[in-house]
Amino acid sequence: NSFYKETLEFEEELFDSLILKKQVAVFIRKDQRDRRIIGTKWIFEKIHYPKELRKFYKFILDCGLGEKNSMGFGFVNPEN
């Protein structure tokens, strides 16, 4: 993780499961043109957060995930 200047090693997958919830289309205005952005909504499941990786998981929940993150997409809403 470059943000914390730490090397992280994972012995398992980042999430226990990834479940596609639905596909969505969002319209935005960029460069004086309307654009349609196609995206998806997912459920990310993680049963146990290893103590040494909790800071990493907090970081990705705060920053968001996905390729359109810089356009305001990619946010994560944690559920209890």
N, C-alpha and C positions, 0 to 999 in steps of 0.2 A: 504494500500500500504506500504509494508515493506521498500521500497526505501526511501520514504519521512517520514516514521514513523507517518503516519496519518491513521485514520480510515475513510473509505469512505462508504457512504450509497447511494444506487441507488433506486430510486422510479420507474424506468422504465428499459427496456432492454438496454444493452450496445449499440446496433445498432438498427436502425429502420427496416432494412431488411438485409438479407444475401442471395446473389444470386450466385449459383454455375455457374462459367463461363466455366470451362473445367477441365478434368483430365489430368495430365502430368506424364511423366516418365523421370527421370534424372539419369544419370549414374555418379557415383563417385568412386574414389579409396580410400579404407580404409583398413588398415592392409594388404597391398600388394594384395588386392583382389578387383576386380571390383564388384560394387554393384549397383543394380537398386533401386532407391527410387521412390515410387509411391506417388504422391501428387495431390493436386487440387488447382485451382485458383478461388478466390472468389471476389465478389464485396460486400463490406460492406458499407451500406448507413446509414448516421446519418444526420438528417436535422438540428437539433439544439444541440449545445454543451452547457450544463448549465455552467454558469460562474464558479461555485465552483468545477466543474469537468474538466475544460479545461487542467489543469496541468496533470491530469491522462490520458486524451486522447492524449496529446502530448507525454507522457511517452510511451504509448503502440505503437504509431506510430513510435517513435524513436527506440524502442526495437524490435518490431515485434511480431507476434502472431503465435501460433501453436506448436505442439509437436516436430518438427524437427528444432526448432529455433536454438539450439546449434550447429547444423551442417551447418548453413548458410542459412537455409530456414526460412520462416516466415516473411520475410520483407514486408513492406506495402508501396505502392506508392500512396500518396494522389493525388486526382484530384480536380481541381477547378470546 
